[in-house]
Amino acid sequence: MRVSVVVPAHNEEHGLPATLRSLLAQTEPAHQIIVVDDGSADRTGEVARSYGATVLRPPRNLGSKAKAQNHALPHCDGELVLAVDADTVLAPDYIEKLRPAFDDPAVAIAAGNVQTRFTRTVWERGRSIEYLFGFHWHRPIQSGAHSPMVCSGCCSAFRRDVLLEFGGFPERTIVEDMDLTWSAQIAGHKAAYVGDAVAWAADPETLPYLRRQVRRWMAGFFQNVRLHLRPLLTRKPMLALWVSLAILEILIAPLWWATPALLTLAWHIPPAQALAWWWGTELLLITPPLIYAARRRRLPLLRVLANIPCVYATRAVNTYYAWKGLIIELLLAPLGLATSLTTYEKGRANAPAYTPRHARNPRKAPQIP
């Protein structure tokens, strides 16, 4: 099966080269690589052409990743369409490992294991723990039940005829990957998770960028809940179970955060002992999957474990925007009391680039022997 790669890009001249190099280095080459230069004000199009990619530039900025991908879809002539973010790097054997999933004619969408490219800041380090845990615990369990909750939009492959059947990448929600993953399974198609196919995404390095991204993710999740929950319950009950558990986790998250204080106030347990109990329970729950993930990905175990405290910073942001998304998208927007999120903000293009500490202060630059 031929693979057409679509890379939507808006002001991505700095991150795009690594993405295109990883695509050109594939052990199973792509049939075509299309970069959608979606109204960039920088050299995105020029950079893409220098790597031999086909560049499409709409007459104006289309405003979302799904719209940019749909702009490229008529130009794709491969049987499979691989959507790759302009700041994501694929392992050299990504296509080789992912393509066999489509030997099953029922599989309409497949994606691999996503990990963080960088662990420079507290936000990236926290996200690295989330990915290691999620892609080595939640995702394999969901895949084993033939109902993955999302095929990551930064590196998912789709049957082109199924995309056309759905009218292209969904533009009705702010997260097209989850929308299409749920829609395909409701329609009777299969979604596949391929753990051996690895991609590395450039995740938020600053708090403003993280907030924009998480706001979009959480709002999009509840937009899909509002749109799909009823058909999920009748046609894909196992996927509905994962969705319900995710909502339950969001609902009880504040209670879990407050557990040490509740133990002290209600049962008069000393604060230090209550905090130790809470922290010990947390470590008991998350450490075994992280040890497995570190071994699987051949990562230094101590470095992975040292990043655990950072995950609480990203979790706090997740919890805030999850509750905000729930209130707005499930309660206020249907009643006409608030507006559903429709503006697609990736974040990085609107935020100053991360500058390492030694670059901000040359005196602290690492010394080269």
C-alpha positions in Angstrom: 0.0 0.0 0.0 1.3 3.4 -0.9 1.5 6.0 1.8 0.8 9.7 1.2 2.2 11.9 4.1 0.4 15.2 4.9 2.2 17.7 7.1 0.1 20.7 8.0 2.4 23.6 9.0 1.9 27.2 10.2 5.1 29.1 10.9 7.1 25.9 11.4 10.4 26.7 9.7 12.4 25.7 12.7 10.8 22.4 13.6 10.0 21.2 10.1 13.5 20.1 9.0 13.7 17.4 11.6 10.3 16.1 10.7 11.1 16.0 7.0 14.5 14.4 7.6 12.7 11.6 9.6 10.2 11.1 6.8 13.0 10.9 4.1 14.9 8.4 6.3 12.0 5.8 6.5 13.0 2.2 5.8 9.7 1.9 3.8 9.6 5.2 1.9 6.5 7.3 1.6 4.9 7.5 -1.8 4.6 11.3 -1.5 5.2 14.0 1.1 2.8 17.0 1.1 3.4 20.0 3.3 0.5 22.4 3.6 2.0 25.8 4.2 -1.1 27.2 6.0 -0.6 31.0 5.8 2.9 31.0 7.3 4.7 34.3 7.7 8.1 32.6 7.9 10.1 30.4 5.5 8.0 27.2 6.1 7.3 26.7 2.4 10.9 27.4 1.3 12.2 24.9 3.9 9.7 22.2 2.8 10.7 22.6 -0.9 14.4 22.3 0.0 13.6 18.8 1.2 11.8 17.9 -2.0 8.3 18.0 -0.5 5.3 19.0 -2.5 4.1 22.3 -1.0 0.5 23.5 -1.1 -0.3 27.0 0.1 -4.0 28.0 0.5 -4.9 31.5 -0.5 -5.4 32.3 3.2 -4.8 30.7 6.6 -7.4 28.0 7.0 -7.5 28.2 10.8 -7.2 24.6 11.9 -5.2 21.5 11.4 -8.2 19.5 10.0 -8.9 22.2 7.4 -5.2 22.2 6.3 -5.2 18.4 6.0 -8.4 18.4 4.0 -6.8 21.0 1.7 -4.2 18.3 0.9 -6.5 15.3 0.7 -7.5 15.7 -3.0 -3.8 15.6 -3.8 -3.1 12.4 -2.0 -3.1 9.3 -4.3 -1.8 6.7 -1.8 -4.1 4.1 -0.3 -3.0 5.3 3.1 -2.7 8.9 4.4 -0.3 9.5 7.2 -0.9 12.7 9.1 2.3 14.0 10.8 2.6 17.2 12.8 5.4 19.6 11.7 7.2 19.2 15.0 7.0 15.4 15.3 9.9 13.1 14.4 9.2 9.5 13.4 11.5 6.5 14.0 13.1 5.3 10.8 10.9 2.2 10.8 7.7 4.0 11.7 5.9 3.4 8.4 7.4 -0.1 8.2 6.0 -1.0 11.6 2.6 0.7 11.2 1.6 -0.4 7.7 1.0 -4.1 8.5 -1.9 -3.0 10.8 -3.8 -2.4 7.6 -3.4 -6.0 6.4 -6.6 -6.3 8.3 -9.2 -4.8 5.9 -11.3 -3.7 8.9 -8.6 -1.4 10.2 -9.3 2.2 9.1 -6.9 4.1 11.4 -3.7 3.2 13.2 -1.1 5.1 15.2 2.0 4.3 17.1 3.7 5.1 20.4 4.3 8.8 21.1 7.0 10.0 23.3 8.4 13.5 24.1 11.3 14.8 22.1 12.7 17.0 24.8 12.8 17.0 28.6 14.3 20.5 29.2 11.6 22.2 31.3 9.3 21.0 34.1 6.4 21.0 31.6 8.2 18.7 29.1 9.4 16.5 31.9 5.9 16.2 33.3 4.5 15.4 29.8 7.2 12.7 29.4 5.8 10.9 32.4 2.2 11.2 31.1 3.2 9.7 27.8 5.3 6.9 29.3 2.4 5.9 31.5 -0.3 6.4 29.0 1.3 4.7 26.1 2.5 1.7 28.1 -0.5 1.2 30.4 -3.7 2.8 29.2 -3.2 2.4 25.5 -2.2 -1.3 25.4 -5.2 -2.2 27.6 -7.5 -0.2 25.3 -5.9 -1.8 22.3 -6.3 -5.3 23.8 -10.0 -4.6 24.1 -10.1 -3.4 20.4 -11.1 0.1 21.4 -8.3 2.6 21.6 -9.6 6.0 22.8 -7.6 8.1 20.4 -5.1 7.6 17.6 -2.7 10.4 18.1 -3.2 13.1 15.4 0.6 13.8 15.3 1.3 10.5 13.6 -1.8 8.6 12.6 -2.4 6.8 9.3 -5.8 6.4 7.7 -7.3 4.5 4.8 -7.9 7.2 2.2 -11.3 5.7 1.1 -12.5 5.8 4.7 -11.4 9.4 5.1 -13.4 10.3 1.9 -16.3 8.3 3.3 -16.4 10.6 6.3 -15.9 13.7 4.2 -12.3 14.2 5.1 -10.8 15.0 8.5 -13.6 16.2 10.8 -13.8 20.0 11.2 -16.8 20.0 13.6 -14.7 19.6 16.8 -11.4 21.2 17.8 -9.6 17.7 18.0 -10.0 15.9 14.7 -8.0 12.9 15.8 -10.4 11.9 18.6 -13.4 12.7 16.5 -12.3 10.4 13.7 -11.1 7.7 16.0 -14.6 7.5 17.7 -16.5 8.0 14.4 -14.7 5.2 12.7 -15.3 2.7 15.5 -18.9 3.7 15.8 -19.2 3.0 12.0 -17.9 -0.5 12.5 -14.2 0.1 11.5 -11.3 -0.8 13.6 -8.7 1.5 15.1 -5.2 0.0 15.9 -2.4 0.9 18.3 1.0 -0.3 17.2 3.4 0.0 20.2 6.5 -0.8 18.2 6.1 2.2 15.9 7.6 5.2 17.8 7.2 8.9 17.2 8.6 11.8 19.2 6.5 15.0 19.6 7.8 18.4 20.6 5.6 19.1 23.6 4.9 22.4 25.4 8.1 23.9 26.9 6.3 26.9 28.5 3.3 27.3 30.7 1.4 29.6 28.2 1.9 27.0 25.4 0.8 24.1 27.7 -2.3 26.0 28.7 -3.4 26.6 25.1 -2.8 23.0 24.1 -4.5 21.5 27.1 -7.4 23.8 26.8 -7.9 22.7 23.2 -7.5 19.0 24.1 -10.0 19.1 27.0 -12.5 21.2 25.2 -12.3 18.9 22.2 -12.7 15.8 24.4 -16.0 17.1 25.9 -17.1 18.2 22.4 -16.7 14.6 21.3 -18.5 13.3 24.4 -21.4 15.6 23.6 -21.4 14.5 20.0 -20.7 10.7 20.3 -21.6 9.4 23.7 -25.0 8.1 22.8 -23.9 6.1 19.7 -20.9 4.9 21.6 -23.1 3.4 24.3 -25.1 1.4 21.7 -22.5 0.6 19.1 -19.1 0.6 20.9 -19.8 0.0 24.6 -16.2 -0.8 25.5 -15.0 2.5 24.1 -17.9 4.2 26.0 -16.5 2.5 29.2 -13.0 4.1 28.6 -14.7 7.5 28.0 -16.8 7.1 31.2 -13.7 6.2 33.2 -11.9 9.3 31.9 -14.8 11.5 32.9 -14.9 9.8 36.3 -11.2 10.4 36.8 -11.7 14.1 36.0 -14.6 14.4 38.5 -12.7 12.8 41.4 -9.3 14.5 40.6 -9.9 17.5 43.0 -10.9 15.0 45.8 -7.7 13.1 45.3 -5.7 16.2 45.4 -7.4 17.2 48.6 -6.9 13.7 50.2 -4.0 14.6 52.6 -6.0 17.6 54.0 -9.1 15.5 54.3 -7.2 12.8 56.2 -5.9 15.4 58.6 -9.2 17.1 59.1 -11.5 14.1 59.3 -9.3 11.5 60.9 -6.8 13.7 62.7 -3.9 12.0 61.0 -0.7 14.2 61.3 -0.2 16.2 58.1 3.2 14.7 57.4 1.9 11.2 57.8 -1.2 11.9 55.6 1.0 13.4 52.9 3.4 10.4 53.1 0.4 8.0 52.7 -0.9 9.9 49.7 2.5 10.1 48.1 3.3 6.4 48.8 -0.1 5.4 47.2 0.7 7.5 44.1 4.1 5.9 43.7 2.7 2.5 44.1 0.2 3.1 41.3 2.5 4.8 38.8 6.0 3.4 39.4 5.6 -0.2 38.0 4.3 1.0 34.6 7.0 3.6 34.4 9.7 1.0 35.2 8.3 -1.2 32.4 8.1 1.8 30.0 11.7 2.8 30.8 12.9 -0.7 30.0 10.8 -0.9 26.9 12.1 2.5 25.6 15.7 1.9 26.9 15.6 5.0 28.9 17.7 5.6 32.1 15.4 4.5 34.9 16.7 7.0 37.4 16.2 9.9 35.0 12.6 8.7 34.4 11.9 8.4 38.1 13.4 11.8 38.8 10.8 13.4 36.4 7.9 12.1 38.5 7.5 15.2 40.6 7.1 17.3 37.4 4.0 15.4 36.4 2.0 17.1 39.2 2.6 20.5 37.6 1.1 19.3 34.3 -1.7 17.4 36.1 -2.7 20.6 37.8 -3.1 22.3 34.4 -4.9 19.2 33.1 -7.4 19.2 36.0 -8.2 22.9 35.7 -8.9 22.8 31.9 -10.7 19.4 32.2 -13.2 21.0 34.6 -13.4 24.1 32.5 -14.1 22.0 29.4 -16.7 19.9 31.2 -18.6 23.0 32.4 -18.5 24.9 29.2 -18.8 22.1 26.6 -21.3 19.8 28.4 -23.3 22.3 30.5 -23.1 25.9 29.4 -22.7 25.7 25.6 -25.7 23.4 25.1 -27.8 25.8 27.1 -26.6 28.8 25.0 -24.8 30.3 28.0 -21.3 30.0 26.7 -19.6 29.5 23.3 -17.9 26.3 22.4 -14.2 26.5 21.6 -13.7 26.7 17.9 -10.5 28.7 17.5 -7.6 26.4 16.9 -4.5 27.6 18.8 -1.6 25.2 18.6 0.4 27.4 20.9 4.0 27.4 19.8 3.5 29.7 16.8 2.0 32.3 19.2 4.6 32.0 22.0 8.2 32.9 22.2 10.5 30.0 21.5 12.1 28.3 24.5 15.6 29.6 25.2 17.9 27.3 27.3 19.3 28.9 30.5 22.8 28.9 29.2 21.7 30.8 26.1 20.0 33.4 28.2 23.2 33.7 30.3 26.3 32.9 28.3 28.4 32.6 31.5 26.4 29.5 32.4 27.0 27.8 29.0 28.3 24.2 29.3 32.0 23.9 28.8 33.2 21.8 25.9 36.4 19.8 26.7 
